Amino acid sequence: MNLKNQQGAILITIIVSMVAAAAIGAGLVSLTTTSTYGQLGAMHQDRAYYLAEAGGRYAVPLVKTDIENSQTTNINQLHNQTFTFDSASATNGKFLIEVDTASDPDNVFVHATGIAGLSLEARVRITSRLARTQDSPFKYGSFGDSKIKLEDDARITGDVGTNAASSKIDIQDDAVVTGTQTANAGMTLTAPTFPAGSYTSDLTSSTTLSAGTYNYDDVTLNNNDTVTISGNVTINVNDEFKMENNAKIIILANSSLTVYANDDVKIEDNSEINKNGAAQNFVLYLCRNKDLKIKDNAIVNGGFYAPSSSKVEIKDNAQVTGSVVAKEVEMEDDAQITHDPSLLNVQTPGGGSPTLGDQVRYYS
């Protein structure tokens, strides 16, 4: 018998056995690890769902309150914000809130994304669709109860509408409407009520107005006068509201201006209102059948609601980003309106605020 050959065979057998044992062990480790990570992933997924659910329950009532009260304070604070349950450890779970008020004129969407885990992060998104049941006249770039006329290169970027026949939407001389033209819209336009009160003082120079309500007999700003709005401000003007010669109204962040006008409104000669802000932060309500004129390179970001006014003129390269609603609207000489759907959040006096229908959830 050859002992050397036997020793070689034994050695080979031992080596093969060790390799097989190692392979089996590696497989068991992989199986155990995969099972562990699978269980951990499922736990994170469940946790992310409950975090998303918690985020929606937190955010939806706040957004609903904003819409029903014509505010955006909560919406602005919630949008794109991440809330962590334990500030010392991001692994303890968090949710991200996103609020979409612009993509659909008939709905507001609140997206709540639950986030759980760190190296094995799980995300679950729940979207709450809040249906508006109140139709808004600000869904149009411009709405004329009885007439809309555009000429001489005037332009509306957005939809237009009228309660009259289609012939009352008069577009000529290279004027352009980029959106849908809706006739016989059946929109109910209710004239605002001018607030009662004492109107003895005037606003005629540069100043800063903090949150509150101000009653003025006249507002006449000119020659670079600048009024700064800090907070949510309401101005009631019994007589003329006029801005000219580079006058400006600047609305700071997290602030808004609402104007109730009882007489003629003129914004002209390079004047500016809310030039760099969202249109929802400035709205002017004209309460009687008086003139509204925006002209001579004036720039306004905001909404104008003048359902009784038969003479609204926007001309001479004036630019409005927002919406103009009146009995009659006329535009000419390169004037422009660009619709801003943020105005869908704004209450229409006499017509009720937008309300919210049943909540519908989408999971992703």
Secondary structure, 3 states (H helix, E strand, C coil): CCHHHHHHHHHHHHHHHHHHHHHHHHHHHHHHHHHHHHHHHHHHHHHHHHHHHHHHHHHHHHHHHHHHCCCCHHHHHHCCEEEECCCCCHHHCEEEEEEECCCCCCEEEEEEEEEECCCCCEEEEEEEEEEECCCCHHHCCEEEEEEEEECCCCEEECCEEECCCHHHEEECCCCEECCCEECCCCCCCCCCCCCCCCCCCEECCCEEEEEEEEEECEEEECCCCEEEEEEEEEEEECCCEEECCCCEEEECCCCEEEEEECCCEEECCCCEECCCCCHHHEEEEECCCCCEEECCCCEEEEEEEECCCCCEEECCCCEEEEEEEEEEEEECCCCEEEECHHHHHCCECCCECCCEEEEEEEEC
